[in-house]
Amino acid sequence: MTAIKNSVVLVTGGSRGVGKALVAEAYARGAGKVYATARDPRSVAHPDAVPLALEVTDPDSVAAAAERAGDVTVLINNAGISTRARFLTSPLDDIRAEFDVNYYGPLLLTRAFVPVIERNGGGHVLNVHSVLSWLADGSSYSSTKAALWSQTNSLRLELRPRGIAVTGLHMAYVDTEMTAGLDAPKSAARDIAVAALDGVEAGAYEVLGDDVTRQVKSALSGDLASLYPQLAG
């Protein structure tokens, strides 16, 4: 199990939304240092955070971050985008952009920081997923999260013998800029951050951040029509 107290944490997409809440919650639990990454590090608002420029799709930028943050023990892959792309009608470039950020971004970060975490005695990787990891909605975004879920499950097996635990965080709508235009129940970002770091400290394989996510996960063993009522009849 990984204690946040006195750890060194890096949060991608740490300037807003869930990432910003994760930075604050890590400090609330006594983290020794928190790197908050953003394309523009000037957007990082937490007074104690260490701003770090990062473009998660750029291998050179990722390598520079790993060199700069050589004391990290907890990596949180939070950065993500939604272009609202649809499979049959949207430009392929929009779909590729989502996969670059949401799937390949965490992979690049993990590959770069695993040696760092190992040198520092082991630690933790937290990947931020979605309830859409398990529930396709016709968007390419849901496919990126499903693919990331599979990546997380594989990395958990590979990294366990190397002293690095892996947790996947899943949740439905969170009250952030990404969901500002949606009229639907939303969790508070702080509540998701608390649940996420509770899971890290408990050594949980997965964190289900809200009731919707728990309901969807429990339905996976049933008939597909229970998840997709439009298939019935």
C-alpha positions as CSV (number, residue, x, y, z in Angstrom):
1,M,0.0,0.0,0.0
2,T,1.1,3.5,-0.8
3,A,1.0,6.4,1.7
4,I,0.5,9.8,0.3
5,K,2.1,11.5,3.3
6,N,5.7,12.4,2.4
7,S,5.3,11.0,-1.1
8,V,6.2,12.9,-4.3
9,V,3.3,13.0,-6.6
10,L,3.0,14.0,-10.3
11,V,-0.5,14.9,-11.6
12,T,-0.9,15.3,-15.3
13,G,-3.6,17.9,-16.2
14,G,-3.1,19.3,-12.7
15,S,-4.3,22.9,-13.4
16,R,-8.1,22.3,-13.5
17,G,-10.9,19.9,-12.9
18,V,-10.2,16.6,-11.2
19,G,-6.5,17.1,-11.7
20,K,-6.6,20.3,-9.7
21,A,-8.6,18.6,-7.0
22,L,-6.1,15.7,-6.9
23,V,-3.2,18.2,-6.3
24,A,-5.1,19.8,-3.4
25,E,-6.0,16.5,-1.9
26,A,-2.5,15.1,-2.1
27,Y,-1.2,18.2,-0.2
28,A,-4.1,17.8,2.3
29,R,-2.8,14.3,3.0
30,G,0.7,15.5,3.6
31,A,2.5,14.9,0.3
32,G,6.0,16.1,0.4
33,K,5.8,17.6,-3.1
34,V,3.2,17.6,-5.9
35,Y,4.2,18.4,-9.5
36,A,1.1,19.8,-11.4
37,T,1.6,19.5,-15.1
38,A,-0.1,21.6,-17.8
39,R,0.6,22.7,-21.3
40,D,0.9,26.2,-19.8
41,P,2.4,25.8,-16.3
42,R,1.3,29.4,-15.5
43,S,-2.3,28.0,-15.2
44,V,-1.4,26.0,-12.1
45,A,-3.0,27.8,-9.2
46,H,-2.2,25.8,-6.1
47,P,0.4,27.9,-4.1
48,D,2.5,24.9,-3.0
49,A,2.4,22.9,-6.3
50,V,5.4,22.7,-8.5
51,P,4.2,23.7,-12.0
52,L,5.7,21.6,-14.8
53,A,5.2,22.1,-18.5
54,L,4.1,19.0,-20.3
55,E,2.5,17.9,-23.5
56,V,1.5,14.3,-22.9
57,T,1.6,13.4,-26.6
58,D,5.1,14.6,-27.1
59,P,7.8,12.0,-26.2
60,D,10.5,14.7,-25.8
61,S,8.2,16.7,-23.5
62,V,7.5,13.5,-21.4
63,A,11.2,12.7,-21.3
64,A,12.0,16.2,-20.1
65,A,9.4,15.9,-17.3
66,A,10.8,12.6,-16.1
67,E,14.2,14.2,-16.0
68,R,13.0,17.2,-14.1
69,A,10.8,15.3,-11.7
70,G,13.3,12.5,-10.8
71,D,11.9,12.2,-7.2
72,V,8.4,11.0,-8.1
73,T,6.9,8.0,-6.3
74,V,3.2,8.4,-7.3
75,L,2.2,9.1,-11.0
76,I,-1.4,10.2,-11.6
77,N,-2.3,10.0,-15.3
78,N,-5.3,12.4,-15.3
79,A,-4.9,14.5,-18.4
80,G,-7.6,13.8,-21.0
81,I,-9.7,15.4,-23.8
82,S,-13.1,14.9,-25.4
83,T,-13.6,16.1,-28.9
84,R,-17.1,14.7,-28.9
85,A,-16.2,12.7,-32.0
86,R,-18.5,10.1,-33.5
87,F,-17.2,7.1,-35.3
88,L,-19.1,7.5,-38.6
89,T,-19.3,11.2,-39.0
90,S,-16.4,12.9,-37.3
91,P,-13.0,13.6,-38.8
92,L,-10.5,10.8,-38.2
93,D,-8.1,13.4,-36.9
94,D,-10.4,14.2,-34.0
95,I,-10.6,10.5,-33.1
96,R,-6.8,10.1,-33.3
97,A,-6.3,13.2,-31.1
98,E,-8.4,11.6,-28.4
99,F,-6.4,8.3,-28.5
100,D,-3.2,10.3,-28.5
101,V,-4.1,12.0,-25.3
102,N,-6.3,9.5,-23.5
103,Y,-4.5,6.3,-24.4
104,Y,-1.0,6.9,-25.6
105,G,-0.4,9.8,-23.2
106,P,-0.7,7.6,-20.1
107,L,1.4,5.0,-21.8
108,L,4.2,7.5,-22.6
109,L,4.1,8.8,-19.0
110,T,4.1,5.4,-17.4
111,R,7.0,4.2,-19.6
112,A,9.0,7.3,-18.7
113,F,8.3,7.2,-14.9
114,V,8.4,3.5,-14.1
115,P,12.3,3.7,-13.9
116,V,12.0,6.8,-11.8
117,I,9.6,5.3,-9.3
118,E,11.7,2.1,-9.2
119,R,14.8,4.1,-8.4
120,N,12.9,5.8,-5.6
121,G,12.0,2.5,-4.0
122,G,8.6,1.8,-5.6
123,G,5.3,3.5,-5.5
124,H,2.0,3.8,-7.4
125,V,0.4,4.6,-10.7
126,L,-3.2,6.0,-10.8
127,N,-4.9,6.0,-14.2
128,V,-8.1,8.1,-14.5
129,H,-10.7,6.3,-16.5
130,S,-14.5,6.8,-16.8
131,V,-17.7,4.9,-16.5
132,L,-17.5,4.9,-20.3
133,S,-14.7,2.4,-20.0
134,W,-17.5,-0.1,-19.7
135,L,-20.4,1.6,-21.4
136,A,-20.1,2.6,-25.1
137,D,-22.0,5.7,-26.1
138,G,-21.2,6.0,-29.7
139,S,-18.2,8.3,-29.1
140,S,-14.6,7.6,-29.7
141,Y,-14.0,9.0,-26.2
142,S,-15.6,5.9,-24.7
143,S,-13.3,3.7,-26.8
144,T,-10.2,5.5,-25.6
145,K,-11.3,4.8,-22.0
146,A,-12.0,1.2,-22.7
147,A,-8.6,0.8,-24.2
148,L,-7.0,2.6,-21.3
149,W,-8.8,0.2,-18.9
150,S,-7.2,-2.8,-20.7
151,Q,-3.8,-1.0,-20.6
152,T,-4.2,-0.4,-16.9
153,N,-5.0,-4.1,-16.2
154,S,-2.0,-5.2,-18.2
155,L,0.4,-2.7,-16.5
156,R,-0.9,-3.8,-13.1
157,L,0.4,-7.3,-13.8
158,E,3.7,-6.1,-15.2
159,L,4.5,-3.6,-12.5
160,R,3.5,-5.6,-9.4
161,P,6.8,-7.5,-9.3
162,R,8.7,-4.2,-9.7
163,G,7.2,-2.7,-6.5
164,I,4.7,-0.4,-8.3
165,A,1.0,-0.8,-7.7
166,V,-1.6,0.3,-10.2
167,T,-5.1,1.7,-9.5
168,G,-7.8,2.6,-12.1
169,L,-10.3,5.4,-11.2
170,H,-13.7,5.3,-12.9
171,M,-16.5,7.8,-12.5
172,A,-19.5,9.3,-14.3
173,Y,-20.0,13.0,-14.8
174,V,-17.9,15.3,-12.6
175,D,-18.6,19.0,-12.2
176,T,-15.7,20.4,-14.3
177,E,-15.2,22.5,-17.4
178,M,-15.5,19.4,-19.6
179,T,-19.1,18.8,-18.5
180,A,-20.2,22.4,-18.1
181,G,-22.8,22.2,-20.9
182,L,-24.4,19.0,-19.7
183,D,-27.6,19.0,-17.7
184,A,-27.0,15.8,-15.6
185,P,-26.1,14.8,-12.0
186,K,-22.5,15.4,-11.4
187,S,-20.0,14.6,-8.6
188,A,-17.9,17.2,-7.0
189,A,-14.3,17.0,-8.2
190,R,-13.0,17.0,-4.6
191,D,-15.2,14.0,-3.8
192,I,-13.7,12.1,-6.7
193,A,-10.2,13.1,-5.6
194,V,-10.8,11.9,-2.0
195,A,-12.1,8.5,-3.3
196,A,-9.2,8.2,-5.7
197,L,-6.5,8.7,-3.0
198,D,-8.4,6.6,-0.5
199,G,-8.1,3.9,-3.1
200,V,-4.4,4.5,-3.7
201,E,-3.7,4.3,0.1
202,A,-5.8,1.2,0.5
203,G,-4.0,-0.5,-2.5
204,A,-7.3,-0.9,-4.4
205,Y,-7.1,-2.2,-7.9
206,E,-10.1,0.0,-9.0
207,V,-12.0,2.9,-7.5
208,L,-15.6,3.4,-8.5
209,G,-16.3,7.0,-7.8
210,D,-20.1,7.2,-7.8
211,D,-23.4,5.2,-7.8
212,V,-23.7,5.3,-11.6
213,T,-20.3,3.8,-12.0
214,R,-21.0,1.1,-9.5
215,Q,-24.3,0.2,-11.2
216,V,-22.7,-0.1,-14.6
217,K,-19.8,-2.2,-13.4
218,S,-22.2,-4.6,-11.6
219,A,-24.2,-5.0,-14.9
220,L,-21.2,-6.2,-16.9
221,S,-21.9,-9.8,-16.1
222,G,-25.4,-9.6,-17.4
223,D,-27.0,-9.6,-20.8
224,L,-25.9,-6.7,-23.0
225,A,-29.5,-5.5,-23.3
226,S,-29.3,-4.6,-19.6
227,L,-26.6,-2.0,-20.5
228,Y,-28.1,-1.1,-23.9
229,P,-31.9,-1.1,-23.6
230,Q,-32.1,0.0,-27.3
231,L,-31.1,-3.6,-28.2
232,A,-34.2,-5.1,-26.5
233,G,-37.3,-5.9,-28.6
